[in-house]
């Protein structure tokens, strides 16, 4: 898998550009990948809630749990759904609004220098094998495109905002991700082909 430069797009992803993005600060480079977990409504998968949230269209009256988040302006670069579909909301060279108040190794404002990847899931629910495979491949492609990301430059949202966030949660298997990354998975297939899994 390769990224399109300078567009910052992932050809294997469905493009659904969010308005919640802006330019990275002058001189900022991508040095970090932040793994998140998300489901809307919480604990339910496959719906349109995440897409609606990232496009500022979440109906506060649709669910009681939406009332406090419907006004948020948030996004991520990618979402990897439980069936393996990859959706891109923000080009990688631009700043997505995923980390919020955050700090990594003494540097605050992680949105400035990171890529945010959401996995459709919940803290206590195991993620799917295809999500791990695709995440490992995306990280490999990002590290090729942005050599400024060090080998240990992959963290959870809970690592950069421990007072506020718990995702991707205890169900996330860092050991499995490390094994897949070490193994060097083959490139993602073209999603337009029937073999896309």
C-alpha positions in Angstrom: 0.0 0.0 0.0 1.2 3.5 -0.9 0.0 6.9 -0.2 -0.7 9.4 -2.9 1.6 12.4 -2.4 1.1 15.3 -2.2 -2.6 14.7 -2.0 -2.2 12.8 1.3 -4.8 10.2 0.2 -4.9 6.5 0.7 -6.0 4.8 -2.5 -7.4 1.8 -0.6 -9.8 4.1 1.4 -13.3 5.3 0.6 -13.0 9.1 0.7 -15.5 11.0 2.9 -13.8 14.3 3.6 -14.7 16.0 6.8 -15.0 19.8 7.2 -13.3 19.4 10.6 -9.7 19.8 9.5 -7.2 22.6 8.8 -3.5 23.1 7.9 -0.8 21.8 10.2 1.4 24.6 11.7 4.3 25.8 9.6 7.2 23.4 10.0 5.2 20.6 11.7 5.9 17.1 10.4 4.1 13.8 11.1 5.8 12.1 13.9 3.1 10.1 15.7 0.2 7.7 14.9 -2.6 7.8 17.5 -4.9 4.8 17.6 -8.5 5.5 18.8 -11.6 3.4 19.4 -15.1 4.7 18.6 -18.6 3.5 18.2 -21.8 5.5 17.8 -24.1 4.7 19.5 -21.6 3.4 22.1 -21.2 -0.4 21.8 -23.2 -0.5 18.5 -21.4 -1.1 15.2 -22.1 -0.6 11.5 -24.3 2.5 11.6 -23.9 6.0 10.3 -23.2 7.7 13.7 -19.4 8.1 13.2 -19.8 9.5 9.7 -22.5 11.9 10.9 -20.3 13.0 13.8 -17.3 13.7 11.6 -19.6 15.7 9.2 -21.3 17.7 11.9 -24.6 16.0 11.2 -25.2 14.0 14.3 -28.8 14.5 15.5 -28.8 15.4 19.2 -32.4 14.2 19.5 -31.8 10.8 17.8 -30.3 9.2 21.0 -29.9 10.6 24.5 -26.1 9.8 24.4 -25.8 12.1 21.3 -26.9 15.3 23.2 -23.5 16.0 24.8 -21.4 15.3 21.7 -23.6 16.5 18.8 -22.0 20.0 18.9 -18.4 18.7 18.9 -16.3 19.4 15.9 -14.0 16.4 15.6 -12.5 14.1 12.9 -9.8 11.6 12.3 -7.7 10.9 9.3 -9.0 7.3 9.0 -11.7 5.0 10.3 -11.2 1.3 10.0 -14.6 -0.4 10.4 -15.1 -3.8 11.9 -15.4 -5.5 8.5 -12.1 -3.9 7.3 -13.5 -1.0 5.3 -11.2 2.0 5.5 -12.7 5.4 5.3 -10.5 8.5 5.0 -11.9 11.8 6.4 -8.8 14.0 6.3 -5.7 13.9 4.0 -2.6 12.9 6.0 -0.7 16.2 5.3 -3.6 18.1 6.9 -4.5 18.4 10.6 -7.4 16.3 11.8 -9.1 17.2 15.1 -8.8 13.8 16.9 -6.6 14.2 19.9 -8.0 17.2 21.8 -6.0 18.2 24.9 -3.1 15.9 24.6 0.6 15.6 25.3 3.3 13.2 24.0 6.8 13.2 25.5 6.4 16.7 26.8 4.9 18.1 23.6 1.3 19.3 23.8 -1.1 19.7 20.9 -0.7 16.2 19.4 -3.0 17.1 16.5 -0.2 19.2 15.1 2.2 16.3 14.5 0.1 13.2 14.4 -2.2 11.0 12.3 -5.4 9.8 14.0 -6.8 6.4 13.2 -10.1 5.4 14.6 -11.0 1.7 14.9 -14.7 1.0 15.1 -15.0 -0.7 18.5 -15.3 -0.3 22.2 -12.9 -0.5 25.1 -14.1 -3.9 26.3 -15.0 -5.5 22.9 -12.3 -7.4 21.0 -11.3 -5.7 17.7 -11.5 -7.9 14.6 -8.5 -9.6 12.9 -9.0 -7.6 9.7 -8.8 -4.4 11.7 -5.4 -5.3 13.0 -4.2 -6.4 9.6 -5.3 -3.2 7.9 -4.0 -1.0 10.8 -0.6 -2.7 10.5 -0.5 -2.1 6.7 -1.6 1.5 7.1 1.1 2.2 9.7 3.7 0.7 7.4 2.5 2.9 4.5 2.6 6.0 6.8 6.1 5.2 8.0 7.3 4.9 4.3 5.6 8.2 3.4 6.7 9.9 6.6 10.1 8.6 7.8 9.8 11.1 10.7 7.5 8.6 12.4 9.8 6.4 14.6 9.3 2.7 15.1 7.8 3.4 18.5 5.7 6.3 17.3 2.4 4.5 17.6 0.3 5.2 20.7 -3.2 5.0 22.0 -5.4 7.9 22.7 -5.2 7.0 26.4 -1.5 7.4 26.2 -1.6 11.1 25.1 -4.8 12.1 27.1 -4.8 9.7 30.1 -6.9 12.0 32.3 -9.7 12.1 29.7 -9.5 9.0 27.4 -9.4 5.3 27.7 -9.4 4.2 24.1 -8.5 2.0 22.3 -9.1 0.3 25.7 -8.0 -3.0 27.4 -9.5 -5.1 24.6 -6.9 -3.7 22.1 -4.1 -6.2 21.5 -0.9 -4.2 21.2 1.0 -7.5 21.1 -0.9 -8.6 18.0 -0.3 -5.2 16.3 3.4 -5.5 17.0 3.6 -9.0 15.6 1.8 -8.0 12.4 4.1 -5.0 12.0 7.2 -7.1 12.5 6.0 -9.7 10.0 5.6 -7.1 7.3 2.1 -7.8 5.9 1.7 -7.5 2.1 0.1 -4.5 0.6 -3.7 -3.9 0.9 -5.6 -5.0 -2.2 -7.4 -2.5 -4.4 -10.8 -2.0 -2.9 -12.4 -1.9 -6.4 -11.5 -5.5 -6.9 -13.8 -8.4 -5.8 -11.1 -9.8 -3.6 -11.3 -6.9 -1.2 -11.8 -8.2 2.3 
